[in-house]
Amino acid sequence: MQTKNKRHPFRNSGRILTGLFLFLTAWLLPGEGFSQEKLVLKPADLVDLAIKNSNLVKISQAQLEAARARMEQTKDKNLPNVGISGAFYVFDTPTFKPAVGLRNLLGTNSSSNSGSSSKGISASNSTLLQASASENIFGGFKNKYTLESDTYLVKAAQLKADFNQDEAVLNALSAYYNIYKLMANQYLLNQDLAEQNRRVKDFQNLEKNGLLTRNDLLKAEVGASSIKVNILDVSNALDIARYNLKIMLGLSDATALEIDTLSLFKDRVVKSREEMIQYALDNRSDLQAGNQENESYKARVLSSKSGYYPQVALSAGYLDAWIPGVLSIRNLFNASLGARYNLTSLFTTKHQVQEAKANLNSSIASNQYLADQIKMSVNQNYLNYLETLKKVDLDQDIIDQASENYKILKNKYANSLATLTDLLDGELTLLQARLNLSNAKADAQVAYFNLIKASGMKFTKETIN
């Protein structure tokens, strides 16, 4: 099932929108002596710039690299431990006097040396070379499941990075359409101010000739002044919005940022609410990241049980030693297979397993909570989008009604059948209706993008166009 508004939500609203288009087009034209760098952006152009310059995305990328580094460290722990050492000793012509037992071992005649001092054994230098290697054959599967856990965390970090990229693009799109709303409001207010100024000028002439009361002239002047205040507020908000978008996109303050008014509004077709919710549950990056974290915690539970098992290791060594006249060991190799079991771990491991299981249960519950939040978010954004489409149609009808009402009041005022207050109220109603329509059209586009993000669809140039 597909949902599409029957009435074109962005139809031409006559002379007002034609004038608005001409104003925005003129605003885009470079002026004489204007030295700022011009950059005209379409909505689809925001994707690459927002992702490239978002600090939120940079943070998530750094977290992804840290997760990958942790996984590589776990792999390193599976490598055998290999060590080698060597030494060369130089002595200052020492004299070694072996004990009786050593003399007998060396075949020295002790009786011949009993009455005189022994010459001893002289060794001016010696060497020692050792090498060893050990490999954990079995450690209760700890390293295996730790590596599995880290692998899931890398996948989770990647999915979170993808989610933050969509967040950055959505923020940029919202700011982009906010600039359009402010520009449109500025144009409509300036148009109304021009009408107000013409009326004030006419009223001043009438008041000088005694054909108009001072009170009516003051009402017209107050109306014009109020519009000027509104224009000042909008201009300030527009400057802030432009600056903020430049920051989001990594543009310099000297860049004259311009929006492409021809590519702002598109007819959008969306699936049914149920289909959008199911798509979100199947494709939302943050929910998938939670699933990967659940798997990581499951692996941690298995890893924590390694204390219940013995540790088995294979080791090998090499020794070469030479002390002249004392000791000579050449190419001595050895190998051993050893096992170790820590009885205390029978008690301590139980608590480690309990903690790991608690973390797993917490992760599962958090992901289920997130799934519920996603359902509510998609439902809300879906209804908000449909509401904005209806508002566009209703605001168009209100403009038609307000235009007709203002035309009637203008004729009545000219024939002294309506007061100036009635005329100003009718004009204000028409202005507000025009502002509402301009804002509603931009809001409909932003509501669509919010629905896209809530449902887990990726922001690409194709989905935006």
One Martini backbone bead per residue (centre of mass of N, CA, C, O) as a GRO file, in nm:
protein
  465
    1MET     BB    1   0.096   0.036   0.022
    2GLN     BB    2   0.028   0.371  -0.076
    3THR     BB    3   0.108   0.715   0.003
    4LYS     BB    4  -0.070   0.996  -0.145
    5ASN     BB    5  -0.137   1.296  -0.233
    6LYS     BB    6  -0.394   1.416  -0.425
    7ARG     BB    7  -0.290   1.694  -0.377
    8HIS     BB    8  -0.081   1.923  -0.470
    9PRO     BB    9   0.144   2.054  -0.231
   10PHE     BB   10   0.324   2.245  -0.464
   11ARG     BB   11   0.159   2.452  -0.590
   12ASN     BB   12   0.084   2.725  -0.750
   13SER     BB   13   0.003   3.052  -0.583
   14GLY     BB   14   0.074   3.255  -0.793
   15ARG     BB   15   0.201   3.564  -0.758
   16ILE     BB   16   0.350   3.511  -0.496
   17LEU     BB   17   0.540   3.276  -0.591
   18THR     BB   18   0.655   3.427  -0.828
   19GLY     BB   19   0.783   3.652  -0.660
   20LEU     BB   20   0.954   3.467  -0.484
   21PHE     BB   21   1.126   3.351  -0.709
   22LEU     BB   22   1.246   3.622  -0.805
   23PHE     BB   23   1.378   3.695  -0.538
   24LEU     BB   24   1.562   3.445  -0.504
   25THR     BB   25   1.705   3.475  -0.772
   26ALA     BB   26   1.822   3.758  -0.713
   27TRP     BB   27   1.978   3.666  -0.457
   28LEU     BB   28   2.177   3.475  -0.633
   29LEU     BB   29   2.292   3.711  -0.766
   30PRO     BB   30   2.566   3.873  -0.837
   31GLY     BB   31   2.729   4.143  -0.724
   32GLU     BB   32   2.888   4.423  -0.727
   33GLY     BB   33   3.182   4.382  -0.552
   34PHE     BB   34   3.150   4.082  -0.474
   35SER     BB   35   3.391   3.864  -0.295
   36GLN     BB   36   3.247   3.622  -0.237
   37GLU     BB   37   3.207   3.295  -0.224
   38LYS     BB   38   3.020   3.089  -0.429
   39LEU     BB   39   2.748   2.859  -0.308
   40VAL     BB   40   2.545   2.621  -0.459
   41LEU     BB   41   2.288   2.426  -0.300
   42LYS     BB   42   2.164   2.119  -0.281
   43PRO     BB   43   2.028   1.885  -0.092
   44ALA     BB   44   2.221   1.651  -0.202
   45ASP     BB   45   2.496   1.807  -0.127
   46LEU     BB   46   2.492   1.750   0.192
   47VAL     BB   47   2.593   1.465   0.239
   48ASP     BB   48   2.906   1.482   0.212
   49LEU     BB   49   2.956   1.734   0.390
   50ALA     BB   50   2.827   1.636   0.656
   51ILE     BB   51   3.004   1.380   0.692
   52LYS     BB   52   3.291   1.509   0.671
   53ASN     BB   53   3.228   1.755   0.912
   54SER     BB   54   3.133   1.581   1.139
   55ASN     BB   55   3.202   1.529   1.470
   56LEU     BB   56   3.022   1.287   1.524
   57VAL     BB   57   3.151   1.110   1.304
   58LYS     BB   58   3.443   1.125   1.409
   59ILE     BB   59   3.388   0.987   1.675
   60SER     BB   60   3.279   0.717   1.559
   61GLN     BB   61   3.538   0.651   1.400
   62ALA     BB   62   3.725   0.636   1.646
   63GLN     BB   63   3.566   0.407   1.785
   64LEU     BB   64   3.612   0.205   1.559
   65GLU     BB   65   3.923   0.198   1.575
   66ALA     BB   66   3.931   0.102   1.870
   67ALA     BB   67   3.784  -0.168   1.821
   68ARG     BB   68   3.993  -0.280   1.623
   69ALA     BB   69   4.234  -0.269   1.816
   70ARG     BB   70   4.118  -0.466   2.027
   71MET     BB   71   4.100  -0.707   1.835
   72GLU     BB   72   4.406  -0.719   1.772
   73GLN     BB   73   4.497  -0.768   2.062
   74THR     BB   74   4.358  -1.041   2.089
   75LYS     BB   75   4.518  -1.177   1.867
   76ASP     BB   76   4.799  -1.139   1.999
   77LYS     BB   77   4.739  -1.338   2.245
   78ASN     BB   78   4.763  -1.601   2.044
   79LEU     BB   79   5.047  -1.576   2.048
   80PRO     BB   80   5.343  -1.683   2.104
   81ASN     BB   81   5.593  -1.702   2.346
   82VAL     BB   82   5.899  -1.531   2.267
   83GLY     BB   83   6.248  -1.578   2.373
   84ILE     BB   84   6.571  -1.400   2.400
   85SER     BB   85   6.912  -1.456   2.528
   86GLY     BB   86   7.231  -1.284   2.586
   87ALA     BB   87   7.589  -1.329   2.680
   88PHE     BB   88   7.907  -1.146   2.743
   89TYR     BB   89   8.192  -1.217   2.931
   90VAL     BB   90   8.439  -1.011   3.102
   91PHE     BB   91   8.746  -1.076   3.264
   92ASP     BB   92   9.001  -1.005   3.513
   93THR     BB   93   9.172  -1.257   3.544
   94PRO     BB   94   9.058  -1.485   3.701
   95THR     BB   95   9.056  -1.705   3.995
   96PHE     BB   96   8.978  -2.040   4.024
   97LYS     BB   97   8.895  -2.238   4.324
   98PRO     BB   98   8.821  -2.535   4.359
   99ALA     BB   99   8.681  -2.758   4.519
  100VAL     BB  100   8.717  -3.072   4.612
  101GLY     BB  101   8.479  -3.186   4.460
  102LEU     BB  102   8.553  -3.050   4.187
  103ARG     BB  103   8.834  -3.175   4.162
  104ASN     BB  104   8.736  -3.463   4.148
  105LEU     BB  105   8.552  -3.415   3.901
  106LEU     BB  106   8.815  -3.303   3.729
  107GLY     BB  107   9.079  -3.480   3.825
  108THR     BB  108   9.222  -3.364   4.067
  109ASN     BB  109   9.508  -3.368   4.274
  110SER     BB  110   9.483  -3.310   4.607
  111SER     BB  111   9.758  -3.404   4.735
  112SER     BB  112   9.948  -3.213   4.560
  113ASN     BB  113   9.782  -2.941   4.697
  114SER     BB  114   9.794  -2.940   5.015
  115GLY     BB  115  10.076  -2.765   5.052
  116SER     BB  116   9.967  -2.569   4.833
  117SER     BB  117   9.877  -2.340   4.623
  118SER     BB  118   9.646  -2.296   4.391
  119LYS     BB  119   9.629  -2.201   4.065
  120GLY     BB  120   9.388  -2.273   3.908
  121ILE     BB  121   9.127  -2.130   3.703
  122SER     BB  122   9.120  -1.960   3.397
  123ALA     BB  123   8.877  -1.688   3.300
  124SER     BB  124   8.819  -1.429   3.066
  125ASN     BB  125   8.554  -1.564   2.929
  126SER     BB  126   8.189  -1.576   2.843
  127THR     BB  127   7.888  -1.758   2.744
  128LEU     BB  128   7.519  -1.689   2.691
  129LEU     BB  129   7.236  -1.882   2.556
  130GLN     BB  130   6.878  -1.815   2.521
  131ALA     BB  131   6.564  -1.995   2.453
  132SER     BB  132   6.198  -1.940   2.428
  133ALA     BB  133   5.874  -2.120   2.414
  134SER     BB  134   5.510  -2.058   2.423
  135GLU     BB  135   5.185  -2.238   2.423
  136ASN     BB  136   4.844  -2.209   2.442
  137ILE     BB  137   4.627  -2.468   2.405
  138PHE     BB  138   4.446  -2.429   2.680
  139GLY     BB  139   4.197  -2.170   2.827
  140GLY     BB  140   3.879  -2.209   2.819
  141PHE     BB  141   3.815  -2.019   2.556
  142LYS     BB  142   3.884  -1.718   2.607
  143ASN     BB  143   4.012  -1.604   2.343
  144LYS     BB  144   3.793  -1.689   2.151
  145TYR     BB  145   3.551  -1.520   2.287
  146THR     BB  146   3.690  -1.247   2.291
  147LEU     BB  147   3.718  -1.220   1.985
  148GLU     BB  148   3.418  -1.246   1.924
  149SER     BB  149   3.331  -0.999   2.085
  150ASP     BB  150   3.507  -0.787   1.933
  151THR     BB  151   3.379  -0.834   1.655
  152TYR     BB  152   3.095  -0.733   1.732
  153LEU     BB  153   3.188  -0.446   1.819
  154VAL     BB  154   3.279  -0.355   1.542
  155LYS     BB  155   3.003  -0.376   1.407
  156ALA     BB  156   2.862  -0.180   1.600
  157ALA     BB  157   3.041   0.069   1.539
  158GLN     BB  158   2.966   0.085   1.238
  159LEU     BB  159   2.659   0.128   1.279
  160LYS     BB  160   2.685   0.387   1.447
  161ALA     BB  161   2.822   0.550   1.226
  162ASP     BB  162   2.587   0.537   1.028
  163PHE     BB  163   2.380   0.677   1.211
  164ASN     BB  164   2.543   0.947   1.244
  165GLN     BB  165   2.532   1.024   0.949
  166ASP     BB  166   2.226   1.062   0.932
  167GLU     BB  167   2.214   1.280   1.150
  168ALA     BB  168   2.386   1.491   1.000
  169VAL     BB  169   2.207   1.519   0.749
  170LEU     BB  170   1.944   1.601   0.888
  171ASN     BB  171   2.050   1.862   1.016
  172ALA     BB  172   2.122   1.997   0.745
  173LEU     BB  173   1.839   1.989   0.617
  174SER     BB  174   1.693   2.153   0.832
  175ALA     BB  175   1.868   2.408   0.796
  176TYR     BB  176   1.812   2.453   0.496
  177TYR     BB  177   1.495   2.488   0.520
  178ASN     BB  178   1.510   2.721   0.722
  179ILE     BB  179   1.629   2.924   0.526
  180TYR     BB  180   1.393   2.929   0.335
  181LYS     BB  181   1.179   3.027   0.535
  182LEU     BB  182   1.320   3.296   0.598
  183MET     BB  183   1.330   3.403   0.310
  184ALA     BB  184   1.025   3.397   0.260
  185ASN     BB  185   0.948   3.580   0.495
  186GLN     BB  186   1.112   3.821   0.404
  187TYR     BB  187   0.965   3.868   0.139
  188LEU     BB  188   0.671   3.900   0.248
  189LEU     BB  189   0.736   4.136   0.438
  190ASN     BB  190   0.844   4.329   0.224
  191GLN     BB  191   0.586   4.336   0.061
  192ASP     BB  192   0.407   4.446   0.290
  193LEU     BB  193   0.574   4.700   0.348
  194ALA     BB  194   0.528   4.834   0.077
  195GLU     BB  195   0.223   4.860   0.119
  196GLN     BB  196   0.236   5.023   0.381
  197ASN     BB  197   0.398   5.266   0.270
  198ARG     BB  198   0.189   5.352   0.064
  199ARG     BB  199  -0.035   5.407   0.267
  200VAL     BB  200   0.112   5.618   0.438
  201LYS     BB  201   0.151   5.821   0.209
  202ASP     BB  202  -0.149   5.859   0.143
  203PHE     BB  203  -0.237   5.942   0.434
  204GLN     BB  204  -0.064   6.196   0.454
  205ASN     BB  205  -0.212   6.349   0.230
  206LEU     BB  206  -0.495   6.328   0.352
  207GLU     BB  207  -0.425   6.467   0.625
  208LYS     BB  208  -0.337   6.742   0.505
  209ASN     BB  209  -0.642   6.770   0.362
  210GLY     BB  210  -0.859   6.660   0.581
  211LEU     BB  211  -0.944   6.335   0.493
  212LEU     BB  212  -0.791   6.238   0.764
  213THR     BB  213  -0.723   6.100   1.044
  214ARG     BB  214  -0.474   6.077   1.271
  215ASN     BB  215  -0.538   5.789   1.371
  216ASP     BB  216  -0.519   5.639   1.096
  217LEU     BB  217  -0.224   5.709   1.043
  218LEU     BB  218  -0.107   5.573   1.296
  219LYS     BB  219  -0.199   5.286   1.228
  220ALA     BB  220  -0.030   5.262   0.970
  221GLU     BB  221   0.248   5.317   1.106
  222VAL     BB  222   0.240   5.083   1.307
  223GLY     BB  223   0.222   4.858   1.097
  224ALA     BB  224   0.496   4.922   0.961
  225SER     BB  225   0.674   4.894   1.217
  226SER     BB  226   0.606   4.599   1.279
  227ILE     BB  227   0.729   4.486   1.018
  228LYS     BB  228   1.018   4.582   1.073
  229VAL     BB  229   1.062   4.408   1.322
  230ASN     BB  230   1.019   4.135   1.180
  231ILE     BB  231   1.248   4.169   0.976
  232LEU     BB  232   1.475   4.186   1.182
  233ASP     BB  233   1.435   3.905   1.305
  234VAL     BB  234   1.468   3.743   1.041
  235SER     BB  235   1.751   3.843   0.962
  236ASN     BB  236   1.893   3.736   1.212
  237ALA     BB  237   1.807   3.438   1.179
  238LEU     BB  238   1.939   3.403   0.899
  239ASP     BB  239   2.233   3.450   0.980
  240ILE     BB  240   2.244   3.217   1.181
  241ALA     BB  241   2.164   2.986   0.985
  242ARG     BB  242   2.399   3.017   0.789
  243TYR     BB  243   2.628   2.978   0.989
  244ASN     BB  244   2.547   2.697   1.094
  245LEU     BB  245   2.568   2.551   0.819
  246LYS     BB  246   2.865   2.604   0.772
  247ILE     BB  247   2.961   2.443   1.012
  248MET     BB  248   2.837   2.168   0.928
  249LEU     BB  249   3.001   2.185   0.630
  250GLY     BB  250   3.290   2.329   0.651
  251LEU     BB  251   3.267   2.634   0.601
  252SER     BB  252   3.347   2.936   0.541
  253ASP     BB  253   3.254   3.257   0.628
  254ALA     BB  254   3.313   3.370   0.324
  255THR     BB  255   3.081   3.209   0.228
  256ALA     BB  256   2.820   3.223  -0.011
  257LEU     BB  257   2.534   3.084   0.078
  258GLU     BB  258   2.323   2.889  -0.141
  259ILE     BB  259   2.004   2.807  -0.264
  260ASP     BB  260   1.814   2.576  -0.450
  261THR     BB  261   1.487   2.649  -0.546
  262LEU     BB  262   1.435   2.416  -0.772
  263SER     BB  263   1.504   2.158  -0.544
  264LEU     BB  264   1.313   2.161  -0.285
  265PHE     BB  265   1.048   2.028  -0.422
  266LYS     BB  266   0.880   1.713  -0.367
  267ASP     BB  267   0.724   1.433  -0.450
  268ARG     BB  268   0.613   1.195  -0.211
  269VAL     BB  269   0.652   0.838  -0.157
  270VAL     BB  270   0.497   0.612   0.068
  271LYS     BB  271   0.445   0.376   0.271
  272SER     BB  272   0.311   0.214   0.493
  273ARG     BB  273   0.326   0.207   0.826
  274GLU     BB  274   0.388  -0.096   0.863
  275GLU     BB  275   0.623  -0.104   0.662
  276MET     BB  276   0.801   0.108   0.803
  277ILE     BB  277   0.833  -0.038   1.072
  278GLN     BB  278   0.957  -0.301   0.964
  279TYR     BB  279   1.197  -0.169   0.827
  280ALA     BB  280   1.319  -0.055   1.087
  281LEU     BB  281   1.359  -0.332   1.237
  282ASP     BB  282   1.556  -0.436   0.994
  283ASN     BB  283   1.753  -0.142   0.944
  284ARG     BB  284   1.839  -0.015   1.190
  285SER     BB  285   2.149   0.061   1.304
  286ASP     BB  286   2.106   0.076   1.616
  287LEU     BB  287   1.966  -0.201   1.637
  288GLN     BB  288   2.193  -0.369   1.509
  289ALA     BB  289   2.404  -0.288   1.717
  290GLY     BB  290   2.255  -0.420   1.955
  291ASN     BB  291   2.274  -0.709   1.845
  292GLN     BB  292   2.584  -0.721   1.848
  293GLU     BB  293   2.610  -0.673   2.154
  294ASN     BB  294   2.463  -0.927   2.239
  295GLU     BB  295   2.670  -1.121   2.115
  296SER     BB  296   2.906  -1.019   2.282
  297TYR     BB  297   2.786  -1.099   2.561
  298LYS     BB  298   2.770  -1.400   2.504
  299ALA     BB  299   3.076  -1.436   2.469
  300ARG     BB  300   3.148  -1.337   2.758
  301VAL     BB  301   3.019  -1.564   2.910
  302LEU     BB  302   3.203  -1.787   2.792
  303SER     BB  303   3.471  -1.652   2.879
  304SER     BB  304   3.412  -1.651   3.195
  305LYS     BB  305   3.427  -1.985   3.205
  306SER     BB  306   3.741  -2.046   3.196
  307GLY     BB  307   3.791  -2.095   3.512
  308TYR     BB  308   3.682  -2.405   3.500
  309TYR     BB  309   3.950  -2.455   3.351
  310PRO     BB  310   4.233  -2.565   3.247
  311GLN     BB  311   4.580  -2.505   3.186
  312VAL     BB  312   4.747  -2.543   2.867
  313ALA     BB  313   5.103  -2.591   2.785
  314LEU     BB  314   5.365  -2.529   2.549
  315SER     BB  315   5.722  -2.586   2.575
  316ALA     BB  316   6.047  -2.438   2.483
  317GLY     BB  317   6.419  -2.484   2.471
  318TYR     BB  318   6.747  -2.311   2.480
  319LEU     BB  319   7.107  -2.396   2.542
  320ASP     BB  320   7.417  -2.193   2.563
  321ALA     BB  321   7.730  -2.267   2.735
  322TRP     BB  322   8.056  -2.088   2.822
  323ILE     BB  323   8.325  -2.181   3.050
  324PRO     BB  324   8.638  -2.177   3.072
  325GLY     BB  325   8.726  -2.467   3.249
  326VAL     BB  326   8.415  -2.529   3.365
  327LEU     BB  327   8.180  -2.486   3.126
  328SER     BB  328   7.989  -2.690   2.877
  329ILE     BB  329   7.696  -2.608   2.674
  330ARG     BB  330   7.554  -2.775   2.389
  331ASN     BB  331   7.261  -2.774   2.246
  332LEU     BB  332   7.009  -2.743   2.452
  333PHE     BB  333   6.709  -2.916   2.446
  334ASN     BB  334   6.355  -2.846   2.530
  335ALA     BB  335   6.039  -3.003   2.639
  336SER     BB  336   5.687  -2.921   2.738
  337LEU     BB  337   5.390  -3.033   2.920
  338GLY     BB  338   5.144  -2.828   3.081
  339ALA     BB  339   4.942  -2.803   3.386
  340ARG     BB  340   4.675  -2.584   3.526
  341TYR     BB  341   4.493  -2.543   3.846
  342ASN     BB  342   4.260  -2.319   3.993
  343LEU     BB  343   4.067  -2.353   4.270
  344THR     BB  344   3.966  -2.059   4.321
  345SER     BB  345   3.805  -2.024   4.045
  346LEU     BB  346   3.547  -2.174   4.134
  347PHE     BB  347   3.452  -1.913   4.289
  348THR     BB  348   3.519  -1.654   4.111
  349THR     BB  349   3.377  -1.732   3.838
  350LYS     BB  350   3.083  -1.716   3.921
  351HIS     BB  351   3.076  -1.400   3.936
  352GLN     BB  352   3.161  -1.343   3.645
  353VAL     BB  353   2.918  -1.482   3.516
  354GLN     BB  354   2.699  -1.309   3.648
  355GLU     BB  355   2.786  -1.042   3.524
  356ALA     BB  356   2.766  -1.125   3.225
  357LYS     BB  357   2.462  -1.195   3.235
  358ALA     BB  358   2.362  -0.917   3.325
  359ASN     BB  359   2.469  -0.764   3.077
  360LEU     BB  360   2.302  -0.921   2.875
  361ASN     BB  361   2.019  -0.853   2.985
  362SER     BB  362   2.053  -0.547   2.955
  363SER     BB  363   2.099  -0.544   2.648
  364ILE     BB  364   1.832  -0.676   2.564
  365ALA     BB  365   1.644  -0.469   2.700
  366SER     BB  366   1.752  -0.219   2.549
  367ASN     BB  367   1.673  -0.323   2.264
  368GLN     BB  368   1.371  -0.348   2.318
  369TYR     BB  369   1.331  -0.053   2.387
  370LEU     BB  370   1.429   0.056   2.115
  371ALA     BB  371   1.211  -0.081   1.944
  372ASP     BB  372   0.976   0.075   2.070
  373GLN     BB  373   1.082   0.358   1.994
  374ILE     BB  374   1.077   0.312   1.691
  375LYS     BB  375   0.779   0.267   1.653
  376MET     BB  376   0.693   0.544   1.765
  377SER     BB  377   0.861   0.719   1.570
  378VAL     BB  378   0.741   0.626   1.303
  379ASN     BB  379   0.448   0.691   1.367
  380GLN     BB  380   0.487   0.994   1.422
  381ASN     BB  381   0.629   1.071   1.149
  382TYR     BB  382   0.404   0.973   0.967
  383LEU     BB  383   0.178   1.161   1.076
  384ASN     BB  384   0.332   1.426   1.035
  385TYR     BB  385   0.349   1.409   0.729
  386LEU     BB  386   0.046   1.402   0.670
  387GLU     BB  387  -0.013   1.670   0.810
  388THR     BB  388   0.159   1.857   0.627
  389LEU     BB  389  -0.001   1.800   0.369
  390LYS     BB  390  -0.270   1.910   0.475
  391LYS     BB  391  -0.166   2.197   0.540
  392VAL     BB  392  -0.107   2.284   0.254
  393ASP     BB  393  -0.400   2.272   0.154
  394LEU     BB  394  -0.523   2.455   0.373
  395ASP     BB  395  -0.343   2.707   0.324
  396GLN     BB  396  -0.439   2.751   0.038
  397ASP     BB  397  -0.736   2.800   0.111
  398ILE     BB  398  -0.680   3.039   0.299
  399ILE     BB  399  -0.565   3.225   0.087
  400ASP     BB  400  -0.814   3.241  -0.089
  401GLN     BB  401  -0.994   3.357   0.137
  402ALA     BB  402  -0.814   3.601   0.224
  403SER     BB  403  -0.808   3.740  -0.051
  404GLU     BB  404  -1.113   3.786  -0.076
  405ASN     BB  405  -1.147   3.939   0.190
  406TYR     BB  406  -0.952   4.175   0.123
  407LYS     BB  407  -1.097   4.273  -0.130
  408ILE     BB  408  -1.361   4.348   0.012
  409LEU     BB  409  -1.244   4.543   0.228
  410LYS     BB  410  -1.120   4.742   0.028
  411ASN     BB  411  -1.388   4.828  -0.099
  412LYS     BB  412  -1.529   4.915   0.162
  413TYR     BB  413  -1.324   5.131   0.244
  414ALA     BB  414  -1.356   5.305  -0.013
  415ASN     BB  415  -1.686   5.321   0.079
  416SER     BB  416  -1.713   5.345   0.398
  417LEU     BB  417  -1.783   5.021   0.514
  418ALA     BB  418  -1.493   5.019   0.651
  419THR     BB  419  -1.238   4.998   0.854
  420LEU     BB  420  -0.906   5.014   0.905
  421THR     BB  421  -0.893   4.775   1.097
  422ASP     BB  422  -1.021   4.573   0.904
  423LEU     BB  423  -0.808   4.598   0.683
  424LEU     BB  424  -0.557   4.521   0.854
  425ASP     BB  425  -0.663   4.244   0.941
  426GLY     BB  426  -0.688   4.128   0.653
  427GLU     BB  427  -0.390   4.164   0.578
  428LEU     BB  428  -0.271   3.993   0.810
  429THR     BB  429  -0.413   3.730   0.734
  430LEU     BB  430  -0.281   3.702   0.457
  431LEU     BB  431   0.011   3.700   0.549
  432GLN     BB  432  -0.008   3.454   0.738
  433ALA     BB  433  -0.096   3.256   0.517
  434ARG     BB  434   0.161   3.279   0.347
  435LEU     BB  435   0.358   3.191   0.565
  436ASN     BB  436   0.230   2.914   0.622
  437LEU     BB  437   0.273   2.793   0.342
  438SER     BB  438   0.577   2.817   0.325
  439ASN     BB  439   0.634   2.649   0.583
  440ALA     BB  440   0.476   2.387   0.509
  441LYS     BB  441   0.650   2.300   0.271
  442ALA     BB  442   0.912   2.266   0.431
  443ASP     BB  443   0.799   2.077   0.653
  444ALA     BB  444   0.731   1.839   0.463
  445GLN     BB  445   1.022   1.771   0.389
  446VAL     BB  446   1.133   1.729   0.677
  447ALA     BB  447   0.930   1.508   0.755
  448TYR     BB  448   1.032   1.306   0.549
  449PHE     BB  449   1.325   1.287   0.656
  450ASN     BB  450   1.244   1.185   0.936
  451LEU     BB  451   1.114   0.925   0.831
  452ILE     BB  452   1.360   0.806   0.697
  453LYS     BB  453   1.531   0.783   0.954
  454ALA     BB  454   1.330   0.624   1.135
  455SER     BB  455   1.322   0.374   0.912
  456GLY     BB  456   1.641   0.332   0.804
  457MET     BB  457   1.704   0.504   0.576
  458LYS     BB  458   1.928   0.620   0.355
  459PHE     BB  459   2.125   0.894   0.286
  460THR     BB  460   2.092   0.998  -0.044
  461LYS     BB  461   2.071   1.145  -0.342
  462GLU     BB  462   1.827   0.973  -0.426
  463THR     BB  463   1.637   1.009  -0.174
  464ILE     BB  464   1.633   1.326  -0.198
  465ASN     BB  465   1.548   1.336  -0.511
   0.00000   0.00000   0.00000
